[in-house]
Amino acid sequence: DFNEDNAKIDAALKNRNCQICLVSYTGDDSSTRTITFPHKPVLIIVLGSSSIMVAIRGYSYANLISNINSYSKPAVTWGDTSFTWDIGSNYPLYGVNSKGAPYQMFALLELE
């Protein structure tokens, strides 16, 4: 899976103009969260103190690894310039949106 994902990232970057966007946010315990960017997001990495989530455009889920709930696949939705994830009722709300917790998001944006 890892090599396949890297190949898809390489393909997405080939012959394209990209921009790196860094976003900070504070968790609010909601199961759904949307982040809007100035351009089309193609790769998202969210880092928390005890979790990491990675999402690649074209997939309807992200990979979330947490030392609290180990591993889950939140549903994701890709807008033209937005990214939404939904932890859903099957997973605890901690992970990448715990109330009051700081998070850093790295996004690779495709420029048109």
C-alpha positions as CSV (number, residue, x, y, z in Angstrom):
1,D,0.0,0.0,0.0
2,F,2.8,2.4,0.9
3,N,4.6,2.0,-2.4
4,E,1.4,2.2,-4.3
5,D,0.4,5.4,-2.5
6,N,3.9,7.0,-3.2
7,A,3.5,6.1,-6.9
8,K,0.2,7.9,-7.0
9,I,1.7,10.9,-5.3
10,D,4.5,11.0,-7.8
11,A,2.0,10.7,-10.7
12,A,0.0,13.5,-9.3
13,L,3.0,15.8,-9.1
14,K,4.4,15.0,-12.5
15,N,4.1,17.9,-14.8
16,R,2.0,19.9,-12.4
17,N,2.4,23.1,-10.4
18,C,1.9,22.5,-6.7
19,Q,1.9,24.6,-3.6
20,I,2.4,23.6,0.0
21,C,-0.1,24.9,2.5
22,L,0.3,24.7,6.3
23,V,-2.8,25.0,8.5
24,S,-3.2,25.0,12.2
25,Y,-6.5,24.4,14.0
26,T,-7.8,23.5,17.4
27,G,-10.0,20.5,17.8
28,D,-13.7,20.9,18.7
29,D,-14.8,17.2,19.3
30,S,-17.1,17.2,16.2
31,S,-17.1,14.0,14.2
32,T,-17.0,16.0,10.9
33,R,-14.6,18.8,9.9
34,T,-14.1,20.8,6.7
35,I,-11.0,22.8,5.8
36,T,-11.0,25.1,2.7
37,F,-7.9,26.0,0.8
38,P,-7.0,28.6,-1.9
39,H,-6.5,25.8,-4.4
40,K,-7.3,22.1,-5.0
41,P,-5.9,19.8,-2.3
42,V,-4.4,16.5,-3.5
43,L,-2.6,15.3,-0.4
44,I,-3.5,16.0,3.2
45,I,-1.4,15.1,6.3
46,V,-2.8,16.0,9.8
47,L,-0.6,15.7,12.8
48,G,-1.7,15.7,16.4
49,S,0.2,14.9,19.6
50,S,-0.9,11.3,19.4
51,S,-2.3,10.8,15.9
52,I,-1.6,11.2,12.2
53,M,-4.1,11.1,9.3
54,V,-3.1,10.9,5.7
55,A,-5.5,11.3,2.7
56,I,-4.9,11.2,-1.0
57,R,-7.3,12.7,-3.5
58,G,-9.2,10.0,-5.3
59,Y,-9.8,7.9,-2.2
60,S,-13.0,8.1,-0.2
61,Y,-11.3,7.4,3.1
62,A,-8.2,8.5,5.0
63,N,-5.8,6.4,7.0
64,L,-5.8,7.5,10.7
65,I,-3.3,6.1,13.1
66,S,-3.6,7.0,16.8
67,N,-2.0,5.6,19.9
68,I,-5.5,5.7,21.5
69,N,-7.7,3.9,19.0
70,S,-4.8,2.4,16.9
71,Y,-6.2,2.5,13.3
72,S,-9.3,3.6,11.5
73,K,-10.4,4.8,8.0
74,P,-12.5,8.0,8.3
75,A,-14.6,8.8,5.3
76,V,-13.4,11.8,3.3
77,T,-15.0,14.1,0.7
78,W,-13.0,16.2,-1.7
79,G,-14.4,19.5,-2.9
80,D,-12.8,21.7,-5.6
81,T,-10.9,23.6,-2.8
82,S,-12.0,21.8,0.3
83,F,-11.4,18.6,2.3
84,T,-13.9,17.1,4.7
85,W,-13.4,14.1,7.0
86,D,-16.0,12.2,9.0
87,I,-14.9,10.0,11.9
88,G,-18.4,8.6,12.1
89,S,-20.2,7.1,15.0
90,N,-18.1,3.9,14.8
91,Y,-15.0,5.6,16.0
92,P,-14.2,7.7,19.1
93,L,-14.0,11.4,18.4
94,Y,-10.4,11.6,19.5
95,G,-7.9,11.2,16.8
96,V,-7.6,14.5,14.8
97,N,-10.3,16.7,16.3
98,S,-10.1,16.3,20.1
99,K,-11.6,19.3,21.9
100,G,-9.0,22.0,22.6
101,A,-6.1,20.0,21.1
102,P,-3.8,21.7,18.6
103,Y,-3.3,20.2,15.2
104,Q,-1.0,20.9,12.2
105,M,-2.1,20.1,8.7
106,F,0.2,19.8,5.7
107,A,-1.6,20.1,2.4
108,L,-0.3,19.8,-1.1
109,L,-2.3,21.9,-3.4
110,E,-2.5,21.7,-7.2
111,L,-2.3,25.0,-9.0
112,E,-4.2,25.4,-12.2
